[in-house]
Amino acid sequence: MSKTRSEQLTEKAANEQRRCRAWLLRFMQSNQPKFLTKVELRDAAMREPKVSKNAFDAAWIMTIEDTGRRDWYEPLRKRPRISTPFANQ
């Protein structure tokens, strides 16, 4: 029996979420500090494990809740801008 299009899409989304959660765990486990913004991590996840934006967003919440790393909901502190000699030209 073949799957409906809806079943195929649901399965694909669940697979992407699982892959993304495993990928995100590397960053969130062991009390590692957050060093990238959510947007930066999402962009990387869309390239590396090749997941959709929606799959990342769902995996982000699930991984934070699974690991108890609720500090990851907070925005990353702004990084200081590096001044270069060409910045004011």
N, C-alpha and C positions, 0 to 999 in steps of 0.2 A: 504494500500500500504506500503510495507516494504522499509526501507531506504537502500541505497547502502552502501557498506563498507566505501567509501569516505565520504559520508554524516555522517555516525556514528562517524568516526574519527574527522571530523570537529566539530561536536557537542560536542564530548568529550573534545577536545582542548579548545573550547570556555568556557565550563563549568569549566575546570581547571583554566583557566585564570581569570574567575570571582571570583572563590573561593580564588585564590591567591591574587588578587587585594584587596579583603575584608580583608584578613589576613595582607597584607602589610600596609593597611591604619592604623592599630593600631600603627605601628611604625613611620609612616611619618606624621601623623596629629598633630596638636597643637604645631608645632615648636619643637617637641622633638628632642634632638640631636641624631645623628647617633652613635650607640655604637657597632654595629657589621658590619663586612665587607659584601660585596655583596655575597661572597662565603659562609660565615657563615649563612647568611639569606637564601640563596638558599638551603643549606644542611638541614636547619631546615624546610623549606617549603616542601622539598621532603619527610620529615618524618611526619610533623604535618598535614598540609592539604592534604598531599600526592599528589603533583603535579609533573609533569615532569620538567626537566631542561628547555626545550623550553617554556613551559607554564609560568614558573617563569620568564624567561628572557623577554618575551613579557609583562607580568604583571608588572614587574619592571619598564620598560619604561613608560607604560601607567599610572601607579600610580604616578610616579615622575611628569609626565606632568599634570595629573589631579590635583595634590596637589600643583603644582608650586614649589616643593622642589628640584630644580635643584642642590642644594648643595649635594644631594645624589648621583649625578654622580661622584663626587670627591672621590678619595680613602680615606679611613679612615686613620687618622694619626697612625703611628706605635706606638704600646703600649710598654712601657718599659718592658724589660725582668726582671723577678724576679730572683734574685740570691739566690741560695740555698746552704747550706753547702756541698751538695753532687755534685754540678755542676762540680767541677774541679777534680773529682776523676776518 
